[in-house]
Amino acid sequence: LRLDGQIHYGEVIYFTRLANLGADDEWQYTNVAVLELFSPPDEELLELSSGTVVSCIQLDEIIVTDVKNIASVVAMIPHKPTLPSGVTEDRFFMLEKPGLDISTLGVRDDGHEEDQEDLGDVNVE
């Protein structure tokens, strides 16, 4: 999410359209997203991981923004790291481009049985 020239992370709660009566008495619509924001990444963890672990806290801050401000879709995965400061807390780390391959985790693909491990009598359908 790009706001004021900076990147922010947020979870979309829902999308909607706002109607405005324009100067010419015509209805104009703006597509918006309602988001719950995450904190900026932990700087020390980000530096120690060479920029690979973007770890944030989910905030109780809700915003409404134009959908055009959404720069990318990422996954925010829950984790409980021990930070370099010694604090252990519930956080979320950012995963870019998880792709559709995660939608089939744990699902057996019968089209390639020779590549699959024998699951015995387990019914996966």
C-alpha positions in Angstrom: 0.0 0.0 0.0 1.4 3.4 -1.0 0.4 6.3 1.2 2.2 9.6 1.3 5.1 8.2 -0.8 5.8 5.4 1.8 5.0 1.7 1.7 2.6 0.3 4.3 1.3 -3.2 4.9 -2.4 -3.9 5.6 -5.1 -6.5 5.5 -8.0 -5.8 3.3 -11.2 -6.2 5.3 -13.5 -5.4 2.3 -13.8 -3.5 -0.9 -16.7 -1.1 -1.7 -17.6 1.9 -3.9 -18.3 5.4 -2.6 -20.9 7.5 -4.5 -20.3 11.3 -4.9 -22.5 13.8 -6.6 -20.2 15.6 -9.0 -20.3 19.3 -10.0 -22.3 18.5 -13.1 -25.0 16.7 -10.9 -23.7 13.3 -12.2 -22.9 10.5 -9.8 -19.3 9.5 -9.7 -18.0 6.4 -8.0 -14.7 5.8 -6.2 -13.5 2.2 -5.6 -12.1 2.0 -2.1 -10.6 -0.7 0.3 -11.1 -0.8 4.0 -7.8 -2.0 5.6 -6.4 -2.9 9.0 -2.8 -1.7 9.1 0.4 -3.4 10.2 3.3 -1.7 11.9 6.5 -0.9 10.0 8.9 -3.9 9.9 11.2 -4.5 12.8 14.3 -2.7 11.6 16.9 -4.8 13.5 15.4 -8.1 12.3 15.2 -6.7 8.8 18.9 -5.7 8.8 20.1 -9.0 10.4 18.2 -11.0 7.8 19.7 -8.9 4.9 16.2 -7.6 4.1 14.5 -11.0 3.8 12.4 -11.1 7.0 9.8 -8.3 7.0 8.1 -8.9 10.4 5.3 -6.6 11.6 2.6 -6.3 14.3 -1.0 -6.0 13.4 -2.3 -2.7 14.6 -5.8 -1.7 15.7 -5.9 1.0 13.0 -8.5 1.0 10.2 -8.2 3.1 7.1 -10.2 3.7 3.9 -8.1 4.2 0.8 -8.5 4.3 -3.0 -7.8 0.9 -4.4 -5.3 2.5 -6.8 -3.1 2.9 -3.7 -2.7 -0.9 -3.4 0.7 -1.7 -4.9 0.8 -5.4 -4.5 -0.9 -8.4 -2.8 1.2 -10.2 -0.3 0.6 -12.8 2.4 1.1 -11.9 6.1 2.0 -15.2 7.8 1.7 -15.4 11.6 4.9 -16.3 13.5 6.3 -15.8 17.1 9.9 -14.9 16.8 12.4 -13.9 19.5 13.6 -10.6 18.3 17.2 -9.5 18.6 16.1 -7.3 21.6 15.2 -10.6 23.3 11.4 -10.0 23.1 9.2 -12.9 22.0 5.8 -11.8 20.6 3.1 -12.6 18.1 4.0 -11.0 14.7 3.4 -11.5 11.0 6.0 -11.9 8.3 5.5 -10.8 4.8 5.6 -13.3 1.9 5.6 -11.9 -1.6 3.8 -13.7 -4.5 2.7 -16.9 -2.7 1.1 -18.0 -5.9 -1.6 -20.6 -6.5 0.6 -23.5 -5.5 -0.2 -22.9 -1.8 -3.9 -23.5 -2.5 -3.1 -27.2 -3.1 -0.9 -27.9 -0.1 -1.8 -31.3 1.3 -4.0 -32.2 -1.7 -2.9 -35.3 -3.6 -2.7 -34.8 -7.4 -4.0 -38.1 -8.9 -2.7 -37.2 -12.3 0.9 -37.9 -11.2 0.6 -41.0 -9.0 4.1 -42.1 -9.8 5.4 -38.9 -8.1 3.2 -39.3 -5.0 4.0 -41.0 -1.7 1.8 -44.0 -0.9 -0.9 -42.8 1.5 -2.3 -46.2 2.3 -6.0 -46.3 3.1 -6.4 -42.6 3.5 -9.2 -41.1 1.5 -8.2 -37.7 0.2 -11.1 -37.0 -2.1 
